[in-house]
Structures are given as structure tokens and as C-alpha cells.
Amino acid sequence: MNSAKLLRYSMQLSMLKQLRSLKLISEAEYQLVEKKLKKDYGVISNITA
């Protein structure tokens, strides 16, 4: 994965985590979107978990 793509993925994941922490989305919604992001960006595992 090139650095621009990795940065874009990281920013989207960070925003998603903020939505969850502010309780604007549920845990189920978070997991659904996270799974879609991983698929879209070709991420296999989450090393930050």
C-alpha cells in the first residue's frame, strides 16, 4: 500500500473512531464501516487494536 493510500485509510479510521467515541454511531455500525474500509483499502489486520 502506498503512503497516500495508507494516510487516507488512517484518517478515515480515525474519524470513524471519533464517531464511535462520541456515541454518534453504534458499535455494530462501527464494525460494519471498519470492515468495509479494510476491504476497500486491502487491509488484512488491524495492528492498532
TITI-944940 format. One record per residue: residue number from 1; y, x, z of N, C-alpha, C in turn. Coordinates in nm, 2 decimals, padded with zeros to 4 digits, m for minus. Last residue first. Layout:
<atoms>
NUM/Y/X/Z/Y/X/Z/Y/X/Z $
...
</atoms>
This chain:
<atoms>
49/m00.23/m00.52/01.71/m00.28/m00.62/01.80/m00.33/m00.56/01.93 $
48/m00.17/m00.33/01.52/m00.07/m00.35/01.63/m00.12/m00.45/01.73 $
47/m00.36/m00.34/01.32/m00.37/m00.23/01.42/m00.27/m00.24/01.53 $
46/m00.53/m00.57/01.18/m00.40/m00.56/01.24/m00.41/m00.45/01.35 $
45/m00.69/m00.52/00.86/m00.69/m00.54/01.00/m00.55/m00.52/01.06 $
44/m00.62/m00.55/00.59/m00.76/m00.58/00.63/m00.76/m00.61/00.78 $
43/m00.39/m00.67/00.36/m00.41/m00.60/00.49/m00.54/m00.65/00.54 $
42/m00.29/m00.77/00.12/m00.41/m00.69/00.12/m00.43/m00.61/00.25 $
41/m00.08/m00.95/00.12/m00.05/m00.81/00.12/m00.17/m00.71/00.12 $
40/m00.21/m01.20/00.12/m00.11/m01.17/00.02/m00.08/m01.02/00.00 $
39/m00.37/m01.17/00.35/m00.43/m01.19/00.22/m00.34/m01.15/00.11 $
38/m00.17/m01.15/00.55/m00.27/m01.05/00.53/m00.34/m01.05/00.39 $
37/m00.05/m01.40/00.51/00.03/m01.28/00.49/m00.07/m01.16/00.46 $
36/m00.26/m01.57/00.59/m00.20/m01.58/00.45/m00.13/m01.45/00.42 $
35/m00.28/m01.50/00.86/m00.40/m01.49/00.77/m00.35/m01.48/00.63 $
34/m00.03/m01.58/00.95/m00.07/m01.44/00.96/m00.18/m01.41/00.86 $
33/m00.05/m01.86/00.91/00.05/m01.78/00.83/00.02/m01.64/00.83 $
32/m00.25/m01.92/01.10/m00.26/m01.96/00.96/m00.17/m01.88/00.87 $
31/m00.14/m01.82/01.34/m00.26/m01.76/01.29/m00.28/m01.80/01.14 $
30/00.08/m02.00/01.37/00.10/m01.85/01.36/m00.02/m01.79/01.30 $
29/m00.05/m02.24/01.39/00.04/m02.22/01.28/00.06/m02.07/01.26 $
28/m00.17/m02.20/01.64/m00.25/m02.23/01.52/m00.17/m02.20/01.39 $
27/00.04/m02.17/01.81/m00.05/m02.05/01.79/m00.13/m02.08/01.66 $
26/00.34/m02.32/01.66/00.22/m02.32/01.75/00.14/m02.19/01.72 $
25/00.68/m02.24/01.65/00.56/m02.27/01.58/00.44/m02.26/01.69 $
24/00.87/m02.20/01.84/00.91/m02.28/01.72/00.79/m02.32/01.64 $
23/00.85/m02.04/02.06/00.77/m02.16/02.06/00.82/m02.26/01.95 $
22/00.94/m01.79/02.05/01.04/m01.89/02.08/00.98/m02.03/02.08 $
21/00.70/m01.66/01.96/00.75/m01.63/02.10/00.86/m01.73/02.14 $
20/00.69/m01.76/01.70/00.58/m01.79/01.80/00.64/m01.77/01.94 $
19/00.91/m01.64/01.59/00.90/m01.78/01.58/00.80/m01.83/01.69 $
18/00.84/m01.37/01.62/00.96/m01.42/01.69/00.95/m01.58/01.70 $
17/00.62/m01.35/01.45/00.60/m01.33/01.59/00.72/m01.38/01.67 $
16/00.76/m01.38/01.21/00.66/m01.47/01.25/00.63/m01.47/01.40 $
15/00.91/m01.15/01.20/00.98/m01.28/01.21/00.88/m01.39/01.25 $
14/00.70/m00.96/01.18/00.79/m00.96/01.30/00.86/m01.09/01.31 $
13/00.60/m01.02/00.93/00.51/m01.04/01.05/00.60/m01.04/01.18 $
12/00.81/m00.95/00.77/00.76/m01.09/00.78/00.68/m01.12/00.90 $
11/00.82/m00.68/00.82/00.94/m00.76/00.85/00.89/m00.91/00.86 $
10/00.57/m00.59/00.72/00.61/m00.57/00.86/00.72/m00.66/00.91 $
9/00.60/m00.66/00.45/00.49/m00.72/00.53/00.53/m00.71/00.68 $
8/00.81/m00.48/00.38/00.82/m00.62/00.36/00.72/m00.70/00.45 $
7/00.68/m00.23/00.44/00.80/m00.27/00.51/00.82/m00.42/00.50 $
6/00.48/m00.24/00.25/00.44/m00.23/00.39/00.56/m00.27/00.47 $
5/00.63/m00.23/00.01/00.54/m00.35/00.04/00.50/m00.35/00.19 $
4/00.75/00.02/00.04/00.83/m00.10/00.03/00.75/m00.23/00.06 $
3/00.53/00.20/00.05/00.61/00.18/00.16/00.70/00.06/00.16 $
2/00.22/00.06/m00.09/00.34/00.15/m00.09/00.43/00.11/00.02 $
1/m00.12/00.09/00.00/00.00/00.00/00.00/00.12/00.09/00.00 $
</atoms>
